[in-house]
């Protein structure tokens, strides 16, 4: 991720995605609805990551902001322990 993304936790979030639905994932680390954006980033350089689900499924979403496959977790958080 870029330098404006702030880790909200060092493990993934399990979320249920619905095909065709658009999601905004928090990258400022301040949202009260993590991992989703609640616009807490207003006034900062960190903008949410907008993503439309290709299919309905449960997935692990990155919390550490190090994933090469963001918004999905690729296990990069394990390198921090």
LUMPA-322036 format. One record per residue: x, y, z of N, C-alpha, C in turn. Coordinates in steps of 0.05 Angstrom, whole numbers, plus 5000, padded with zeros to 4 digits. Layout:
N
XYZXYZXYZ ...
//
This chain:
81
501749765000500050005000501850255000 500550484996502150724996502650835024 504151045027504951155053502651275069 500351335056498151455070496351245084 496750995078495150785091496250725119 494450695138495250645166493950385175 495650205185494649945194492649975217 490349835215488349845236488749615256 489949395246490649175263492548995247 493948825261496048665248495048385240 492448355238491148105229488848175210 487947985194485848045175483048065188 481248175174478448185181476947985163 475147825174473447655158470947805152 470347835126467947985118466347815097 463847865096462047735076461547945055 462247875030461848045007459547944991 458048134979455748064962456348154933 456047964915456648014887455348264877 456948434863455948684852455748924871 456048874897455949084916458649224918 458649494921461049654924461549704953 464149664961464949704989467149914990 467350065012469450255017471050155041 473550085037475249985058476950215070 477050235096478450435110481550405106 482850635101485750635099487050835118 485250975134486351175153486651055180 485350825185485550695211483750815233 482151015226480551155246477551085246 476650925226473750865224472750725249 470350785256468950635278467650385268 467750335241466550105228468549935214 470949915224473149765211472249485204 472949385181474849495162473649685142 471149755146469749925127470150225134 470050385114470350675116467850805127 468050985146465851145156466351445152 468251505134469051785127470651925149 471851775168473551895188476052015177 476751945152479152045139478952335130 476552455131476252725121478352905133 479653055115481853235123484553115123 484752855117487352725115487952645087 490352545082491152455055490252165050 489452025071488651745068485751735057 485451615034482851585021482051295022 479451235023478550955024479150814998 479350555000479650374977476850284969 475950354945473250274936473550024919 471749824924472049564912469249454907 468749334884466249204878466748904877 465148754892465448464895464748324869 466448144860465947984836463947754841 463947664867462147444874461447464903 459347324912458647304939460347094953 461747184974463647004988464547135014 465646975032466947065056469947075050 471247305057474047335051475447465075 478047435075479847575094480747825081 480148055094480948315085483348415101 485248535088487748625100487248835122 488548805145488449005166491149135170 493249015160495949125164496849315142 495449325120496049495097498649425082 499549175085501949095072501448895049 498948815045498248615025498748714997 499948534981500348594953497748554937 495748434950493148384937490948534951 491548774961489548934976487048974959 484648944969483948934998484148665011 484948464995485048195006487548135021 487447985042489747905058491347695043 494047745042495847545029497747425049 497347475075499047375096501447545103 501547785091503847965097504148035126 501848035141501948105170503747915185 504047675176505647475190508547565191 509447715172512247815171512748015193 510648125206511048325227511348205255 511047945257511247815283513847685287 
//
